[in-house]
Amino acid sequence: MTTPDAARADTAAADSTADTATDTTPATDTTPAAAPAPAAAPVVSGTVDSRTGGPRLGTEREVLDGWLDDYRLNVLLKIDGLTADQLAERPLPPSTLSLLGIVRHLTEVEVYWLREVLHGEDLPDCYSTRESPDGDFDLGTPASAADDVARYRAEVEQCRAGAAGWTDLDGPVAGLRHGQQVSLRWILTHLIEEYARHLGHMDLLRERIDGVAGY
């Protein structure tokens, strides 16, 4: 038989044990969650598609200029929304082509034909050197992407203005191509062909990078 005093002692001991038991309730982590890393910004964004296909009833010069300007704009549309890393990506091995490499190459194309050949300017290549003859295609990096695209834009504006001041499509231009004379008509036709070829490459590269199909 348990006496009242013994019962009180047992109760006190139980209370003491409960007071000293380890609290197993999980602690609440009050450390604020780390903010997600900001997404890399695109090098080009918000390009407006204002292509028209040139004037359907325009003069020969208006049609040539119209198609060339549409293709120049198309280059920017092809790279719109992509980061520097994506522009420098080479997604179609064994080809080493990248969207950035093509932009750099077209910069050299513009300068060569519409400044050096058309006007006879003596200029170094923008990216290619004796040591790296394919430096336009091969040496672009994410770190150079923004400057490379800005240079393309600037050279297009300068070349467009320089060509606009040359009105004769038929006669020889100021410079030579491999020692031979050419006309502005030939240059503009060649530039349209050059752009069309590389825009086809850009279609495939862009679709491979993020699934956006040609447009």
C-alpha positions in Angstrom: 0.0 0.0 0.0 1.4 3.4 -1.1 1.3 6.0 1.6 0.3 9.6 0.8 3.8 10.8 1.5 5.3 8.2 -0.9 2.8 9.2 -3.6 3.7 12.9 -3.2 7.4 11.9 -3.5 6.8 9.9 -6.7 4.8 12.8 -8.2 7.6 15.3 -7.4 10.2 13.0 -9.0 8.1 12.7 -12.2 7.7 16.4 -12.4 11.5 16.9 -12.0 12.2 14.4 -14.7 9.8 16.1 -17.1 11.4 19.5 -16.4 14.9 18.2 -17.2 13.9 16.1 -20.3 15.6 17.2 -23.6 13.2 19.2 -25.8 13.0 17.4 -29.1 10.9 20.0 -30.9 12.7 20.9 -34.1 14.2 24.4 -34.0 12.7 26.9 -36.4 15.4 28.2 -38.9 15.1 31.9 -39.0 18.0 32.5 -41.4 16.6 34.3 -44.4 16.7 32.2 -47.6 19.3 33.3 -50.1 18.0 35.3 -53.0 18.2 33.5 -56.3 21.0 34.5 -58.6 19.8 37.1 -61.1 19.4 35.8 -64.6 22.0 36.9 -67.1 20.7 39.8 -69.2 20.4 39.4 -73.0 22.9 41.2 -75.1 20.2 42.4 -77.5 16.5 42.8 -76.5 13.4 44.4 -77.8 14.4 44.4 -81.5 11.4 45.5 -83.5 10.8 43.5 -86.7 10.2 46.2 -89.3 11.3 44.2 -92.3 9.4 44.9 -95.5 11.1 43.0 -98.3 12.0 46.2 -99.9 9.8 48.3 -102.2 8.0 46.1 -104.7 8.0 48.8 -107.4 11.2 50.5 -106.4 14.2 51.3 -108.5 17.0 48.8 -108.7 19.0 50.7 -106.0 16.0 50.9 -103.7 15.4 47.2 -104.0 19.0 46.3 -103.4 19.2 48.6 -100.4 15.9 47.4 -99.1 16.9 43.7 -99.1 20.3 44.4 -97.6 18.8 46.5 -94.7 16.2 43.7 -94.0 19.0 41.2 -93.7 21.0 43.5 -91.4 18.0 43.8 -89.2 17.4 40.0 -89.3 20.8 39.5 -87.8 19.7 41.4 -84.7 16.4 39.5 -84.6 18.3 36.2 -84.7 20.3 37.1 -81.6 17.6 39.0 -79.7 17.0 37.7 -76.2 20.2 35.6 -75.9 22.8 36.0 -73.3 26.5 36.4 -74.0 27.1 32.8 -73.1 24.5 31.7 -75.6 25.8 33.9 -78.3 29.3 32.4 -77.9 28.0 28.8 -77.8 29.0 26.4 -80.5 26.0 24.1 -80.5 26.5 22.1 -83.7 29.8 20.1 -83.5 32.0 19.4 -85.3 31.2 22.9 -86.7 32.8 25.7 -84.6 30.2 28.2 -85.8 28.6 30.4 -83.2 26.1 33.2 -83.5 28.7 35.6 -82.2 31.2 34.4 -84.7 28.8 35.2 -87.5 28.1 38.6 -86.2 31.8 39.3 -86.0 32.3 38.0 -89.5 29.5 40.1 -91.0 31.1 43.1 -89.3 34.3 42.4 -91.3 32.3 41.8 -94.4 30.6 45.2 -94.1 33.9 47.1 -93.5 35.7 45.3 -96.3 33.2 45.8 -99.0 31.6 49.1 -98.2 34.7 50.9 -96.9 37.8 49.3 -98.2 36.6 48.2 -101.7 33.9 50.8 -102.3 35.8 53.9 -101.0 39.3 52.6 -101.2 40.0 53.0 -97.4 43.1 51.2 -96.1 41.9 49.5 -92.9 43.0 46.6 -90.8 40.7 43.6 -90.3 38.4 44.0 -87.4 39.2 40.6 -85.9 41.2 38.5 -88.2 45.0 38.6 -88.1 47.9 36.9 -89.8 48.2 34.6 -86.7 44.5 34.0 -86.6 43.0 34.4 -90.1 39.7 33.1 -88.8 39.7 35.3 -85.7 36.3 36.7 -86.6 34.7 33.3 -86.3 37.0 31.7 -83.7 38.0 34.3 -81.1 34.7 35.7 -79.9 33.9 35.0 -76.2 31.1 35.8 -73.8 33.3 38.6 -72.5 33.6 40.2 -75.9 30.0 39.6 -77.0 28.4 43.0 -76.0 31.3 45.0 -77.6 31.2 42.8 -80.7 27.5 43.4 -81.2 27.9 47.1 -80.6 30.6 47.2 -83.2 28.4 45.5 -85.7 25.7 48.0 -85.2 28.2 50.9 -85.5 29.8 49.6 -88.6 26.5 49.0 -90.3 25.5 52.6 -89.7 28.7 53.9 -91.0 28.7 51.6 -94.1 25.1 52.4 -94.9 25.8 56.1 -94.8 29.0 55.7 -96.9 27.2 53.6 -99.5 24.3 56.0 -99.7 26.7 58.7 -101.0 27.8 56.5 -103.9 25.0 56.7 -106.5 26.6 55.1 -109.5 25.8 51.4 -109.7 27.5 50.8 -113.0 31.0 52.3 -112.9 34.1 50.9 -111.1 34.3 51.8 -107.4 37.4 53.4 -105.8 39.0 50.2 -104.6 39.8 46.8 -106.0 38.9 43.2 -105.2 42.0 41.0 -105.7 43.3 43.5 -108.2 40.1 43.6 -110.2 37.6 46.4 -110.6 34.0 45.9 -109.4 30.8 48.0 -109.5 28.6 48.9 -106.6 25.9 46.8 -108.1 28.1 43.8 -107.8 29.0 44.7 -104.2 25.4 45.1 -103.1 24.4 41.8 -104.8 27.3 40.0 -103.2 26.4 41.4 -99.8 22.8 40.2 -100.1 24.1 36.7 -101.0 26.6 36.8 -98.1 23.9 37.7 -95.6 21.4 35.2 -96.9 24.0 32.4 -96.5 24.9 33.2 -93.0 21.3 33.9 -91.9 20.6 30.3 -92.8 23.4 29.3 -90.5 21.9 31.5 -87.8 18.5 29.8 -88.1 20.0 26.5 -87.3 22.2 27.8 -84.5 19.4 29.7 -82.8 17.0 26.7 -82.9 19.6 24.5 -81.4 20.4 26.9 -78.6 16.8 27.6 -77.3 14.3 26.1 -79.8 13.4 29.3 -81.5 12.8 28.5 -85.1 13.7 30.6 -88.1 11.8 33.8 -88.8 
